């Protein structure tokens, strides 16, 4: 890659994300960033008006499965994760991938070409990815962004495997193997990281990308950061040294450099 690129994507896994997505999207457009959206099909239907508006502003949407994969834990008064892919049969996984694909067509008129696995950190085994890619190939998908930072160190920031281009997510600058997500800095009830540290990590990453061509592929949840100025400051810092693109644009710019394994 001849220069640095920044991809920001949002996993919109709760109805709380629906309520703030337009606000967050507008703030980022003002900075100069157009995020990519990964929305489970059932939530895409519930937030159809919101996500249609965002789509009409040029945002890329990728398949994030059909079923909701969080629930509201009344005891702890917060959302919790469910429907982990590593706990489902291959038949259930196929159904969920196809449901997400069909819902994007029905709601937004999109034939998706990219994928992110729900709770992808639990679905990293070689046999898991091999099965996943077989379904994505059936759907003529080009890419997945469903692997951890470790994979990027093993194979590169994007690579082709079993017919699918995989784009691992980016790690924290000071903790390269840990994912730089918004949950850890802004939302986890037991978090030890501070919002100000998120901005500092972005600053260090921006300094690095000013010297070395880098792909920054980070994600978060809109509900975690809609009222957190530190997040938007971090994005502005990254944008100083990296060009914002979506996944499809990235592949157009870098395809000739992608290695096959």
N, C-alpha and C positions, 0 to 999 in steps of 0.2 A: 504494500500500500504506500503510495507516494506521500500521503498526508494523514493527519489524524481525523477520525470521524467520531461523532457522538450520536448514539441512539438512546433515546429515553422512551421506555415503554411503561404502560400502566396495566397491572392486573386488577381488574375491577370486579372483586369477588363478593361484594356485599351491596345492599341497597344504599348504605351510607355513601358509597362511591358515586352512585347515580346522582345523589342530591348535590354533590359538589363538583362533578366532573366538568360541567360547562365553565364554572368559575375558574377552576385550575387550568383548563385548556386556554381560556382567554388570557390569563396571566402569562402563560408560557408563550403564546403567540406574540405577546407584547415584547418578550425577551428575544424572540427569534427562533423558538423551538416548537416543532410540531410533533407531539408524542404519537406513539403507536399504542393501540388498545387491544387488550386480550380480555374478552368478556364472556363468561359462561353463557350458553344459549338461553337458559331460563331467565337469567338476569338481563340479557339483551332484550328479551321480550318485555320485561317489566319496565325497563328504562328506554324503550324504543324511541320516544320523542327526543330525549337527551342525546342518545348515541347517533341518531339520524342527523341531528344538527351538527354534531362534531364531525361525522363522516362527510357532510356537505362542505365542511371547511377544509377538507383535504387530508384528514387523518387516515392512516392505514389501520385496518383491523385484521387481526389474525385469529385463527381458531383456538379456543381455550376450553374445548369440551362443551357438552350440552347441559349436564346437570349442575345445579349449584353444588359447590364443594365447601361451603361454610354453613354454620347454623348459629343462631343466637343462644348463647349459654345464659339462661336466666339467673342461675346461681351466682355467676361471676359478672353478670351484666356486660358481656362483651361477646363478640363473634369468636367462634372456634372452628378449627378445620375438621373436615370430614371427607368422605369419598376419596380416599387415597388410591392412586392408580396401582400401587404395588400390592394392594389388598383385594383387587378385583380379578375376575376371570378374564381371559383374553376375549371372550364373547362380549362381556360387559364393556370392556375397553373399546372394542370395535364399535359397538352401539353408541358409546358416548362421543367418540371422535366423529362418527357420521352424523350424529345429532347436532353437534356444534357446527359442522360444515353446512348442513341443511338450514339451520336457523339463521346463519349469516346470509344465506341466499334469500330466505323468506323475509327477513326483517330489513336488511339493508341492500339487498340485490347484489351482494358480493360473492364471487367465487373465490374463496380464500386460497392462498398459495403458501401460507406460513402457519406455524403451529407453536404453541407453548403448552407443555403438560401441566395440569393442575398439581400443585405441591411437588414440583419436578425434582426437588432434592431427594425425595424418597424413591425415585424411579430412575436410577442411574446405572443399573447393572447392564452389562453388554447384551444379555438376552432381552432385557426390557427395551432397550433402544432399537435392537434389531427388529423386534416385533412392531414397535411404533413406526419405524421407517417403512416397513412393508405396507402398512395401512396408508401412510402418507403418499407412498408411490402409487398406490391404487387410485388416489385422489388427484394425482399429478401435481402434488405440492413440490415447491422448490426448496423450502428451508424449514428448519426447526430451530428454536432458541430455548432449549430445555436442558442444558447441562451446566455443571458447576464450573467455577474458575479453574479448578485443577485440570479439566479437560483442555482448556486453552493452552496451558503450559505444556501439555503432552503433545497436542496436535496443531496448535496455532489458533489465532483469534476467530478464524472460520475455516472450515475444511469440509470435504465431501466424503461421506461414508454411506455405503449401501444405497447410493443413488440420491441421497438427501444432503443438502448443505446444512451443517450444524454451526450455530453461532453461540458459543458459550457466553454466559453472563460474566460481568467484570467483578473482580474482587476488590476489597478495600485496599487502598494504597499501602497502608502500614500492616495489613493482614491479608496478603494476596490470595489466600485460599478461602477466605470468608466472603460471602456475598455482600455487596454494598447495597442493601435494601433499606427501605424507609421504616420497616417494622422495627429493626434493631435500634434505630436512632430516635424515632418519633412516637412509636405506638406500643411496643411490648411492655406489658405491665411490670415486668421484672428487669427492664432494660438497665444496663450500666453505661451505655453510650449516651452522649448528649447531642442535641441538635447542633450546637456550635462545633462539635467534633466532626459532624457530617460535612460542614462547610470547610473545615480545615483539611479533611481528607480530599475534598474536591480541589482545593487549592494546590495541594501537593501533586495530585494527579494532573492538573492543568499544567503545572510547571514541568512535569515529566513529558507530557505530550507536546510541549513547545519545543522539545529537543529531539524526541524520537517519535516517528509515525506510530500511532496507536489507535486501536479500536476500543472505544468506551461503550459498553453495552450494559446499561443499568436500568433497573426497573423499581417501581414502587406502587403504592396504592394512593389514589387521590385523597381518600378520607384521612390518611395519615398526615398529609402535608398541606392541606388547603389553606390553613391559617398559620403556617410556619414560614416566616420570612427567610430563615436559614436555608431552607431547601431551594428557594428561588434564587437566593444569592449564590448558592453552590452551582446551580445550572448556568447562571450568567458567567461565572468563573470558567467553567468548562468550555463554554461557547467561545471564549477568547482565543482558545488554542485548537479547537476542533470544529469541523463543519458538521452541522446537524443534518442527518439524513434519516430516512426510514429504512426498513430492511430491504425492500425491493430496490430502492435507490442504491443502497450499499452494494448489492450484488451486481448492479449495472456498472458500478465504478471499479469493482475489484475482481470480477469473475475470472479474469485471465491469471490472477495470482493465487487462486484457490487450489490447494493441494488435495489429492484424492488418496484415501487410505483403504 
